[in-house]
Amino acid sequence: MTPQEKAKELVLHFYETVKNKYPSTSAMPLAKQCALIAVNEILEQLNHLPTEGYGMQYIGIIEHWERVKTEIEKP
């Protein structure tokens, strides 16, 4: 899944949750905020993994999630 597709999937997942739970709010900004929290948690965990022997593999995964984050942050 591309970073663009993953970003869209995450935001839409949170959008549906926010919209259903709080129908009177503007759901999209909250959905993006929730998706960013989730991606930041993923990145934080990835940054704590041991890199010995796996450094290059993790770099690709971290770059993927950084691109997802960038896509979510777009207006």
C-alpha positions in Angstrom: 0.0 0.0 0.0 1.4 3.4 -0.9 1.8 6.1 1.7 -1.0 8.0 0.1 -3.4 5.1 0.2 -2.4 4.3 3.8 -2.9 7.9 4.9 -6.3 8.0 3.3 -7.3 4.7 4.8 -6.3 5.8 8.3 -8.0 9.2 8.1 -11.2 7.6 6.7 -11.2 5.0 9.5 -11.0 7.7 12.2 -13.4 9.9 10.3 -16.1 7.3 10.5 -15.5 6.8 14.2 -15.5 10.5 15.0 -18.5 11.2 12.8 -20.5 8.4 14.4 -19.5 9.3 18.0 -19.7 13.1 17.7 -22.1 13.9 14.8 -22.2 17.6 15.6 -18.5 18.2 15.3 -16.3 18.8 12.2 -15.1 15.2 11.9 -12.3 15.6 9.3 -9.9 17.7 11.4 -10.3 15.4 14.4 -9.9 12.4 12.2 -6.6 13.7 10.8 -5.4 14.5 14.3 -6.2 11.0 15.4 -4.4 9.5 12.4 -1.4 11.6 13.2 -1.3 10.4 16.7 -1.4 6.8 15.5 1.4 7.4 13.0 3.5 9.2 15.6 3.1 6.2 18.0 4.2 3.8 15.2 7.2 6.0 14.5 8.1 6.2 18.1 8.0 2.4 18.5 10.1 1.9 15.3 12.7 4.4 16.6 13.2 2.2 19.7 13.8 -1.0 17.9 17.3 -2.4 17.9 19.0 -1.6 14.6 22.0 -4.0 14.8 21.6 -6.2 11.7 18.3 -4.7 10.7 19.1 -1.1 10.2 18.4 -0.8 6.5 15.2 -2.8 6.8 13.9 -0.4 9.5 15.0 2.7 7.6 12.6 1.7 4.7 9.7 1.1 7.1 10.4 4.4 9.0 10.6 6.3 5.7 7.2 4.8 4.6 5.5 5.9 7.8 7.2 9.4 7.6 5.6 9.7 4.1 2.2 8.6 5.5 2.5 11.3 8.1 3.4 13.9 5.4 0.3 12.8 3.4 -2.0 13.1 6.5 -0.6 16.6 7.2 -1.5 17.9 3.7 -4.5 20.2 3.7 
